[in-house]
Amino acid sequence: MQTKGTFYFDPADRIYEDHFPGNPVVPGSLIVHAFSEAGKKLGFATNHCTIENFRFREFVSPGEYPFSIELLPDRLKCRLYQEDKTLVTGVLKR
């Protein structure tokens, strides 16, 4: 099953004051956490997941981004993109 949605990384969040001031970038850990939370909403238990093969192909500035998750029995295949450009891919595995 594949699910699509949108993540919003709020530019007003204070984390960006320290994470590259003047050129804010969303930390990879926040992106992985967003996928984990989306997986929970799909009924996928993410308490003891292994993070596999996450690739951050470009810096992600705060803002709104579409995502897709392919839900498989033992893993979530994750993709964050903008238009036709893939920004982040990875797998959360039980």
C-alpha positions in Angstrom: 0.0 0.0 0.0 1.3 3.4 -0.9 0.3 6.6 1.0 1.0 10.2 0.1 0.9 13.3 2.2 2.7 16.5 3.1 5.2 17.4 5.8 5.4 20.9 7.0 8.7 22.0 8.7 7.8 25.3 10.3 10.3 28.1 9.3 9.5 29.8 12.6 10.7 26.8 14.7 13.6 27.9 17.0 15.7 25.0 16.0 16.7 26.9 12.8 18.3 29.6 14.9 21.2 27.1 15.5 21.0 24.9 12.5 22.8 26.9 9.9 21.7 30.5 10.8 21.0 32.6 7.7 20.6 29.4 5.6 18.3 27.1 7.6 18.3 23.4 6.9 15.9 20.8 8.3 18.0 18.3 10.3 17.9 14.7 8.9 16.7 13.4 12.3 13.6 15.6 12.0 12.9 14.2 8.6 13.3 10.6 9.8 11.1 11.4 12.8 8.4 12.8 10.5 8.4 9.5 8.5 8.2 7.5 11.8 5.2 9.5 12.9 3.5 9.1 9.6 4.1 5.4 9.8 2.5 5.2 13.2 -0.6 6.8 11.7 -0.7 4.0 9.2 -0.6 1.4 12.0 3.1 0.6 11.6 4.8 0.2 15.0 8.0 2.2 14.8 9.2 1.8 18.4 12.1 -0.4 17.6 12.8 0.3 14.0 16.1 0.2 12.2 16.9 3.2 10.0 18.3 1.8 6.7 19.8 3.5 3.7 18.5 7.1 4.3 19.9 9.3 1.6 19.7 13.0 1.8 20.3 14.0 -1.8 19.8 17.8 -1.3 19.5 20.1 1.7 15.8 20.5 2.7 14.9 24.1 3.7 12.0 24.6 6.1 8.7 24.6 4.4 6.1 22.2 2.9 7.1 19.0 1.1 5.1 16.1 -0.4 6.1 12.6 0.7 5.2 9.0 -0.1 5.4 5.9 2.0 5.1 2.4 0.7 3.9 0.2 3.6 5.2 -3.3 3.4 4.8 -6.0 6.1 8.2 -5.4 7.7 9.2 -1.9 6.5 8.3 1.5 5.3 9.9 2.8 2.1 10.0 6.5 2.4 10.5 9.3 -0.1 10.4 13.1 0.3 10.3 15.1 -2.9 9.6 18.4 -4.6 8.0 18.4 -8.0 9.9 15.7 -9.9 13.0 15.9 -7.7 13.7 13.3 -5.0 15.2 14.9 -1.9 15.3 12.1 0.6 14.8 8.3 0.4 15.1 5.6 3.1 13.7 2.6 4.8 12.4 2.1 8.4 12.5 -1.6 9.1 11.1 -3.6 12.0 
